[in-house]
Amino acid sequence: MATLTNAPALRRKARRERLRTLGFLSPWLVGFTVFFGYPLVATVYFSFMHYNQIKAPTFVGLRNWRYVLEQMPLFGPALWNTLWLVVVMVALRVVFGLGIGLLVTKVKSGVGFFRTAFYLPYLAPPVAATVAFVFLLNPGTGPVNDILGSVGIHAPNWFNDPAWAKPSLVLLSLWGIGDLMVIFMAALLDVPKEQYEAADLDGAGAFHKFRYVTWPSITPIVMFAVVTGVVQTMQYYTQALVAGKLASGVSVGPGSVIQPGYPDHSTLTVPQLVYSLGFQNFNTGAACVLSLVLFAIAMAVTTLLMRKRAGLLSADD
């Protein structure tokens, strides 16, 4: 009987707890709805519409999807370039950032100087950094090719060569590796020193200490760097667009339409194609289809990486 008497009070208490929880979650829920949920639903909606941002949208069914997946000639090169950058750029950035982090943590003196020197390039604005790199790697007037030529090395055309344009963008990304260096330095300094001392007592060398002590401790940080790198590279836009336009030597004035991807569409990425379709050609439906394809690929890759990480953890257990 006492339980029945207290039932309304318990329900009111549970209701208050749910409302309190929703109150604490409300900032995140509002942000998620406004900045992710609604844009995603709108993108799906417009992918089935013909919409030029002037007239009211009209339903066209799967016409936009067929156009993008079957008829758009630049979709294949843009997707290939984006996936190439995801694989090569993310892998090299993680390896290079981890290597620099290891080197800086081993320095006995001047740690602050080296940490600052490697981190400062990351603070450079993307447009300014890209302009500087295009100038340095200019095949005609750039100092890099002059230096390579003076020592007898045949220098490539860098951003003006389709075979070297994407590797040049990778070099630009490695120059600004300071963000990953700082993250990996924090992870490396957090590894318990007692484990290194135990490894020294067992006679472990540098490689075995890294393999069996350092690597297991920093694996979550490496996974974080890979996942965030994949997501960021899937949205790669500014550096590729600026580098292509500067290397082409085309003067861009007010009202002019930029055709990205110079040279020979080798730097064309899916985000550039989305912008070109949506805001230059006013084909919002096709641009939304491209956005959804990019979102699906990013989700698939991220899910695969997270499942791989979960499998490794279960195997270690």
C-alpha positions in Angstrom: 0.0 0.0 0.0 2.9 2.4 0.8 4.3 1.7 -2.7 1.0 2.6 -4.3 0.9 5.8 -2.3 4.4 6.9 -3.3 3.9 6.0 -7.0 2.7 9.6 -8.0 5.7 11.1 -6.2 8.1 8.8 -7.8 6.7 9.6 -11.3 6.9 13.3 -10.6 10.5 12.9 -9.4 11.4 10.9 -12.6 9.7 13.5 -14.7 11.7 16.3 -13.0 14.9 14.3 -13.6 14.1 13.9 -17.3 13.4 17.6 -17.7 16.6 18.5 -15.9 18.5 16.2 -18.2 16.9 17.7 -21.2 17.7 21.2 -19.9 21.4 20.3 -19.6 21.3 18.7 -23.1 19.3 21.5 -24.7 22.4 23.6 -25.9 23.7 20.5 -27.7 20.3 19.5 -29.0 19.6 23.0 -30.4 23.1 23.1 -32.0 22.8 19.6 -33.5 19.3 20.4 -34.9 20.2 23.8 -36.4 23.7 23.1 -37.7 23.5 19.4 -38.6 20.0 17.9 -38.5 18.1 20.6 -40.5 20.9 21.0 -43.2 21.1 17.3 -43.7 17.3 17.0 -44.1 17.3 20.0 -46.5 20.2 18.5 -48.5 18.3 15.2 -48.9 15.1 17.2 -49.9 16.9 19.3 -52.5 18.7 16.3 -54.0 15.3 15.3 -55.5 14.5 18.8 -56.7 15.4 21.1 -59.6 16.3 24.3 -57.8 18.3 27.2 -59.2 18.0 29.4 -56.1 15.7 31.8 -58.0 12.5 29.9 -58.8 10.7 27.6 -56.5 12.0 24.0 -56.4 10.3 21.4 -58.5 10.4 17.6 -57.9 12.5 15.7 -60.5 12.9 12.4 -58.7 16.2 10.6 -59.3 17.2 12.8 -62.2 19.9 14.7 -60.2 21.3 11.4 -58.9 21.5 9.9 -62.4 23.2 13.0 -63.7 25.9 13.0 -61.0 26.6 9.3 -60.9 26.3 8.5 -64.6 26.6 11.7 -66.8 28.8 14.2 -64.9 32.3 13.9 -66.5 34.1 15.6 -63.6 32.7 13.5 -60.8 35.1 10.6 -61.3 38.3 12.8 -61.3 37.1 14.9 -58.4 36.3 11.7 -56.3 39.6 10.1 -57.2 41.6 13.3 -56.2 39.7 13.5 -53.0 40.2 9.9 -52.0 43.9 10.1 -53.1 44.4 13.1 -50.8 42.6 11.2 -48.0 44.8 8.2 -48.2 48.2 9.9 -48.9 47.8 13.2 -47.1 46.3 11.7 -43.9 48.8 8.9 -43.7 51.8 11.1 -44.2 50.6 13.8 -41.8 50.1 11.2 -39.1 53.5 9.7 -39.7 55.3 13.0 -40.0 53.5 14.5 -37.0 54.3 11.5 -34.8 58.0 11.6 -36.0 58.3 15.3 -35.2 56.7 14.8 -31.9 59.1 12.0 -31.0 62.1 14.2 -32.0 61.0 17.2 -30.0 60.3 15.2 -26.9 63.8 13.7 -27.1 65.5 17.1 -27.3 67.4 17.9 -24.1 67.7 21.7 -24.6 65.8 24.2 -26.6 62.5 22.4 -26.6 60.5 25.6 -26.5 62.3 26.9 -29.6 61.7 23.8 -31.6 58.1 23.4 -30.5 57.4 27.0 -31.5 59.3 26.7 -34.8 57.3 23.6 -35.9 54.0 25.0 -34.6 54.1 28.5 -36.1 53.5 27.4 -39.8 50.1 25.9 -38.7 49.0 29.4 -37.6 49.5 30.8 -41.1 46.1 31.5 -42.9 45.5 28.8 -45.5 45.3 31.3 -48.4 48.5 33.1 -47.4 50.4 29.8 -46.9 49.2 28.5 -50.3 50.2 31.7 -52.0 53.7 31.5 -50.5 54.1 27.8 -51.5 53.0 28.5 -55.1 55.6 31.3 -55.2 58.4 29.1 -53.7 57.6 26.2 -56.1 57.1 28.3 -59.2 59.0 26.5 -61.9 60.2 29.7 -63.6 60.9 32.1 -60.8 60.7 30.1 -57.6 63.8 29.7 -55.4 63.2 26.0 -54.7 63.8 25.0 -58.4 66.8 27.3 -58.6 68.4 25.6 -55.5 67.6 22.1 -56.9 69.0 23.1 -60.3 72.2 24.4 -58.8 73.0 21.0 -57.3 72.1 19.1 -60.5 68.6 17.9 -59.7 66.0 18.2 -62.4 63.2 20.0 -60.6 59.5 19.2 -61.4 56.9 21.8 -62.4 55.1 21.3 -59.1 51.6 22.9 -59.3 51.9 23.2 -63.0 52.3 19.5 -63.6 49.3 17.2 -63.2 51.6 14.5 -61.9 53.1 16.7 -59.2 50.1 19.0 -58.3 48.6 16.7 -55.6 52.1 15.8 -54.1 52.7 19.6 -53.9 49.5 20.0 -51.9 50.7 17.2 -49.6 54.0 19.1 -49.1 52.0 22.1 -48.1 50.0 20.1 -45.6 53.2 18.7 -44.1 54.6 22.1 -43.7 51.7 23.0 -41.4 52.0 19.9 -39.3 52.2 21.8 -36.0 48.7 20.8 -34.8 49.4 17.1 -34.9 52.8 17.6 -33.5 51.4 19.2 -30.3 48.7 16.5 -30.0 51.3 13.7 -30.3 53.7 15.4 -27.9 51.1 15.5 -25.3 50.3 11.8 -25.8 54.0 10.9 -25.8 54.7 12.8 -22.6 51.7 11.1 -20.9 53.2 7.6 -21.4 54.1 6.3 -17.9 57.9 6.5 -17.4 57.7 3.4 -15.2 57.0 1.3 -18.3 60.1 2.6 -20.0 62.2 1.8 -17.0 60.8 -1.7 -16.9 61.6 -2.1 -20.6 65.1 -0.9 -20.0 65.5 -3.6 -17.2 64.4 -6.2 -19.7 67.0 -5.1 -22.2 64.5 -3.7 -24.7 65.9 -1.5 -27.5 64.5 1.7 -28.9 62.3 -0.2 -31.5 60.9 -2.6 -29.0 60.1 0.2 -26.5 58.2 2.0 -29.1 56.4 -1.1 -30.3 55.4 -2.5 -26.9 55.3 0.6 -24.7 54.8 3.8 -26.7 52.5 2.6 -29.4 49.8 0.9 -27.2 49.6 4.0 -25.1 49.2 6.5 -28.0 47.0 4.3 -30.2 43.8 6.2 -29.2 45.4 9.5 -30.2 46.6 8.1 -33.5 43.0 6.9 -34.2 41.8 10.4 -33.3 44.3 12.0 -35.7 43.3 9.6 -38.5 39.6 10.1 -38.1 39.7 13.9 -37.8 42.2 14.0 -40.7 39.8 11.9 -42.9 36.9 14.2 -42.1 39.0 17.4 -42.8 40.5 16.1 -46.0 37.1 15.1 -47.3 36.3 18.8 -47.1 39.6 19.9 -48.7 38.8 23.1 -50.7 40.7 26.3 -50.1 44.3 25.2 -50.7 43.6 23.2 -53.8 41.5 26.1 -55.3 44.0 28.8 -54.5 47.0 26.8 -55.7 45.3 25.9 -59.0 44.2 29.5 -59.7 47.6 31.0 -58.9 49.5 28.3 -60.8 47.3 28.8 -63.9 48.2 32.5 -64.1 44.6 33.4 -64.9 43.6 36.8 -63.7 40.4 36.6 -61.7 38.3 39.7 -61.6 35.0 40.7 -60.1 32.1 38.6 -61.5 34.4 36.1 -63.2 33.6 32.4 -62.9 36.5 30.3 -61.6 36.9 26.8 -63.1 38.8 24.8 -60.5 41.1 21.9 -61.0 44.2 23.3 -62.8 46.2 21.6 -64.2 44.0 19.1 -66.1 41.6 18.7 -63.2 44.4 17.2 -61.1 43.6 19.4 -58.1 39.8 19.2 -58.4 38.1 17.9 -55.3 34.5 17.1 -54.6 34.0 20.2 -52.3 35.2 22.4 -55.2 32.7 20.6 -57.5 29.9 21.2 -55.0 30.7 24.9 -54.9 31.0 25.1 -58.7 27.6 23.4 -59.2 25.7 25.1 -56.4 27.0 28.7 -56.6 28.3 29.1 -60.1 26.0 27.0 -62.2 23.1 27.3 -59.8 22.4 23.5 -60.0 21.5 23.1 -56.3 20.1 19.6 -56.7 23.2 18.1 -58.2 25.4 19.9 -55.6 23.2 18.3 -52.8 23.7 14.9 -54.4 27.5 15.4 -54.4 27.3 16.5 -50.7 25.4 13.4 -49.7 27.8 11.1 -51.6 30.7 12.8 -49.8 28.9 12.5 -46.5 28.2 8.8 -47.0 31.9 8.1 -47.9 33.1 10.0 -44.9 30.7 8.1 -42.6 31.7 4.8 -44.1 35.4 5.4 -43.7 35.0 6.7 -40.2 32.8 3.7 -39.2 35.4 1.3 -40.7 38.2 2.9 -38.7 36.2 2.9 -35.5 35.3 -0.8 -36.0 38.9 -1.6 -36.7 39.9 0.2 -33.5 37.3 -1.7 -31.5 38.5 -5.0 -33.0 42.1 -4.2 -31.9 41.0 -3.4 -28.4 39.0 -6.6 -28.1 42.0 -8.6 -29.4 44.3 -6.9 -26.8 41.8 -7.8 -24.1 
